[in-house]
């Protein structure tokens, strides 16, 4: 049985496709449909798809932007693009972004027959072995960000050569993490610090207890900061990042010697009660289209800031041979602000530190 996913905002098209193509395949196709990107990601989390058929003209995030996102979250997944105008320029752009094929959206019986024949041939030529992401191709931070933004509930299982860990996500919130005998934020930061390995999604189950209370935006910002500090320490000859214990979670307390070798900043953050909250958030597509906004003082000003960062980043990269500049971090009187410009997204996050009441 071949699993085919159609993603299109045209509900009339989606309501007709399953019955038509399942009949053409003599019952050999199982067709799933999604009218939004969030629904498509939810289906991909739970089922393996032999082929994804994606309409280019989608609202909020167009098909090309979603294609780039799929390339990061589901590397190796076959994607066929549909469009009402299959120009050579569009075909070239789709293939450059990782699509297998660009087809013209059918409007006649003959057109549907032609599209079915092309899709059937592709699904016979290549079958995905299963859902498994590679951390070398997509970062855990990106995966967690998408899960949280979509308010998913899942358990992310992480494998590296040095450790195995679990990250629990409940309704878009990171509620627990464990790696070896470590739990909570220190386990989460340790797992996010690795840059090689694999991950799998499991169906969500409640952890024994909730060990993480901070908002996911702050957690990912803090993980990025700790990663940068660790790299600076290594470049300056400082201590390397400690390894997480590979023993199964819950098997005894962490030895004193292991606790003593833990990075001080990570240990301190794990012990301190979190008094940080997100007070402003703006998420845009790679093209600058606003996808989500939370308590922005001025959306236009934030969009202008992201545009200026992108322009100045290009100038800096041409002057200083130090890689790509994609993030600006500001220390404010009451917290921090991080602005990030990536090919597939733009993000502004402002956090504030609340004074602890005695």
N, C-alpha and C positions, 0 to 999 in steps of 0.2 A: 504494500500500500504506500503510495507516494503522498507526502505531506506538502501541500502548496499553500502559501499565505498570500492573499491579495490585500494590499493596503491602498485605500482610495477613499476620498471624502465624498464620492458620488454614491450615495446609499442605494440608488436605483440599480447602478452597475453591480454593486456588491450583492444585492438580493437576487440577481439573475444569474450571476456567474457560477455559484456552486452547483445548482441543478443542471445547468447546461454542460459544464465541463466534466462533472462526475458522470453524466450520461455518455459524453463522447469517449471517456476513458473506460467505459464498461465497468464502472465501479472500482477502478484501480487507483483513482485519485481521492484523497480526503482533503477538502478545501476548507481553510479557515479564512475569515475576513476580519479586517480592522479598518474603521473609519478615522481613527486617530493614531498618532505615533505612540502615545502612552499605551493604548490597547495592543498595538503591535509588539511593543517591548514586553508587555505582560504575557502574551501568547508565546513569545520566543523564550521566555524564562521557563515555561512549563513544558514546551514541546519542541522537538527537533523538526526543522523544516528542510526539505530537499531543495526548495526554491522559494524565493520571495519575489512577488511581482508588485512593483512600486510605481504609483502614479507620480509624475513630476509636479503637477499643479496642485500641491497640497497647501492648506492654509497654515499660518503661524511659522512652521518650519517646512520649507519646500522639499520636494523629493530629493534634490541634489544634496541638501544639507543632511537629510536623514540618511542618505546613502553613505556620506562620510562618517556619520555617527555609527552606522552598522559596521563599517570597516574597522572601527576601534573596539566596539563591544562584542562583535561576532566575526572575528577575522576568518576568512575562508568561506564565508556564507555566499552562495550564489544569489545574485540579485539581477532581475530583469526590470528595466525601466519602461514605463508606458507614457506616451505623450500624444496629444492631438496633432502635433506638427513635428514629424521626425526629420528635422533638418540635419545636414552633415555636421554642422557646428555642435548641435546638441548631442549627436551620436559620439563625436570625438570627446566632448566634455564628460559624458557618462562613462565611457570606457576608461578615461584617464583617472576617474574617481573610483574605479574598481567594479563597475557594473559589467556583467557578462554580455549583455545585449540591450539594444534600444529598439522597441517595437512601437509601431503606430497603433493607437487605441482603436479597437475594431468598432465599426458601426454597421456592418452588413454581415449576413450569414457567412459569406465567403471569408470575410475578415476574421471572424471568430474561429473558423476552421484553420486559417493560416496561423493565427496566434497559438491555438491549441497544439498544432503540429510542432511549432518551434519550441514551445515549453516542454512538450512531451519528449522531444529529442534531447533537450538539455538535461532534464531530470533523469533520463536514462544514462547519460554520459557521466554524471557525477552525483554521488550521494554522500551527504555529510555523515561521518561516523558517529557523531554525538555532540552534545553541547559541552564544550570545554574551552575556556578562554586561556590565553597565554599572556602572562604578565609582561613578557618582553615586547608584546605588540600592543597591549593596552594596560594602562596603569590601574591599580586597585582604586586609587582616588577617583578616577573617572567613573569606574563601575559603581562605586558607592554613591557618588554624586547623582548619577542617573536614577539609582534605586530610591534615594531619598527624595529627589525632586518629584518622582512619580508616586511617592507615598506608598511604596511597596512593603510587603512583609516577606522576608526570606532569611535564610542562613547562608552566608558566603563562606565556603570551605576553602582554605588557602593551603597550598603545598609549596614548600621550598626545599632545597637540599639540606637546610639546617633546622627547619621547624615545620610544624603543622598547626594551623589555628582555625578558629571559627569566629565569625563576626555576625552578630544577630541584629537584624533590622526589622523594626516593628512599626508599621504604618508611617514609614519615612523617617523614623528616628533610630539612631544607633544606640542600642540599649545594653549590649554586653559584648565582650570579646574575651577570648581565652587562647593562650598559646603556651604549651607546656604547663607549668604550675603558675604562670602569670595570668592575671585576670584584670578586667577593667581597661582604663585608658592606657596604662603602660603596655599591655598586651596589644592593644590596637595600634599604638605608635610603633611598636616593634615590627608588627606585620606590615604596616604601611612603609616602613623603612627599607624593606627588601625590594630589589629591582629585577629579580628573576624567579620564575616558578610558574605554578598553574593555579587556577581557581575553578570551583564548581558551585552552582547554586543548588541548595536543598530547599525542600518545602519548610515553611516556618514552623518552629516549635518553641514553646516558651523556655527561656533559660531558667536555671534553678533560682537565680535572683538577678535583679537589675543592678549592674555595676557601673553604668555610664549614664550620667544625667545631663551633660552638656549638649548643646545643640550641635547638629552634624556640621554646620558651616564652620563653627569654631573648631571642632575636632579636626577637620581637614586642613584648616589654616594652621593650626598648631602642629600637625604632623609635617606639613611642608616646612615650617620654620625649623623644627627639630632636625629634619633631613638636611636643610641648608647648613645648620650649625655643625652637624656631624661632618659634612664634607669640608667645611672650613677648618675644623680640627685636624682632619686627615691631611689637608694641604699644608697646614702649619706644623705637622709632626705631632699633633695631639693624639689623644686616645681614640681608638677606633670604636665603631658602634658595637656594643655588646651583643652576643648571640643569645637568642631565646633558647630555653631548654627544649629539647626534643621529646621529653617524657610526656606521656598522656596527661591531659588536664585532670586536676583533682587528685593526683597521686602524691600526697605529702606536701609539706611546706617547702618554700624555696630556701636552699642552703644559704647560710650567712655569707659564705665566700662569694656566691653568685650575686647576692644583693650588694655586696661591697663593690663589685666591679661594674655595677650598672651606671650608665651615664648620669651624673648628678642632676642635670636639668630635667631629664625624663623622670627620675625618681621623685624629685621635688614636685613636679607637676602632677604625678600620680597621687601624692599624699595630700596636696592642697585641695580643700573644697573649692569647686569651680564657682566663681562669682562673675563669670563673663556671659553676656547675652548679646545676640545679634540684634542690632537696632535699625539696620538698613541693608537691603539686598536688591540688586538688580542683575538679572540674567538676560543676555541677548544671544541671538544666533551669530554665526561667524560673519554674516553680512550686516550685522548691526541692528537686526530687527528685535524689538523687545519681546521676550518670552514670559518673563515673570518679574513682578516688582513688589517690594515690601517696604513701606514707610520711607520711600525716597523723598528727600527734601526737595529735589528738583531733578526730574527724569532727564530733561534736556541737558542740564549741566553735567550729569553723570555720563550721558552719551557723548557729549563733547569731550569729556575727560578721556574716555576710552579711545576716541578718534585721535586725540593728541598723543596719547601713549603709543598707539600704533604707528603714527607718523614719525615720532621721535625715535622709536625703537628701530625703525628701518635706517634712520640716519646714524644712530649709534653703532649698529651692526656693520655698516660700511666703513666706519672710522676705526672701531676697536675690534680686532679679531678675537673676540671672547665668546662666540656663540650667539644665540638668539636671546634678545631681551624681551621678556613677555609678561613681567609682573612688576608692579610698583607697590611698595609697602610704606605706609606713613604711620608714624607714631603720633597720636593725638593726646590732648590733655586728659581725656577720659577713656581712652582705649586705642584702637588701631583701625586703619582702613587698608584694604588690599584691593587693588585693581589688576585684573589679569586679562590679557588679550591672546587668544589662541585661534588657530585656523577655523575651529568648529564652534567656538563659543567666546563670549566676553562676559566678565563677571566683576561686579563691585560689591564688596562686603565690608560693612563697618560694624565693629563690635565695641561695646562699652563695658568697663569694669565697674561692678557695683560694690559699694563699700559694705563690708560685712558688719552686720549689727551685733554688738556684743550681747 
